[in-house]
Amino acid sequence: MREAGGPVDNATYGCTCGLVFEAAVSTSVACPVCGTRQAW
């Protein structure tokens, strides 16, 4: 697993502006289009 780069900690988020995007799992993810903070 280490040679493969480790686990991928990404999640799919859906914003109220309609964008669905993938980003790293975090408590402070913001929509790349409108900047709205996403709940985790």
C-alpha positions in Angstrom: 0.0 0.0 0.0 2.8 2.4 0.8 4.4 1.9 -2.7 1.0 2.8 -4.2 1.0 6.1 -2.5 -1.2 5.3 0.5 -5.0 5.7 0.8 -6.9 8.4 -1.1 -8.8 10.5 1.3 -11.2 12.3 -1.1 -14.9 12.9 -0.8 -17.6 14.0 -3.2 -19.4 17.2 -2.2 -22.6 18.7 -3.6 -23.0 22.4 -3.3 -26.2 24.5 -3.2 -25.1 26.3 -6.4 -25.4 22.9 -8.2 -21.8 22.0 -8.5 -20.7 18.5 -7.6 -17.0 18.3 -6.9 -14.3 16.0 -5.4 -11.9 17.4 -2.8 -9.8 16.1 0.1 -11.6 15.2 3.2 -11.4 18.2 5.5 -13.5 20.2 8.0 -13.1 23.3 5.9 -13.9 22.5 2.2 -15.3 25.4 0.2 -17.0 25.2 -3.2 -14.5 26.2 -5.9 -17.2 28.1 -7.8 -19.1 30.1 -5.2 -17.0 29.6 -2.0 -19.8 28.2 0.1 -18.4 26.1 3.0 -19.4 22.5 2.8 -20.5 20.5 5.8 -18.6 17.4 6.6 
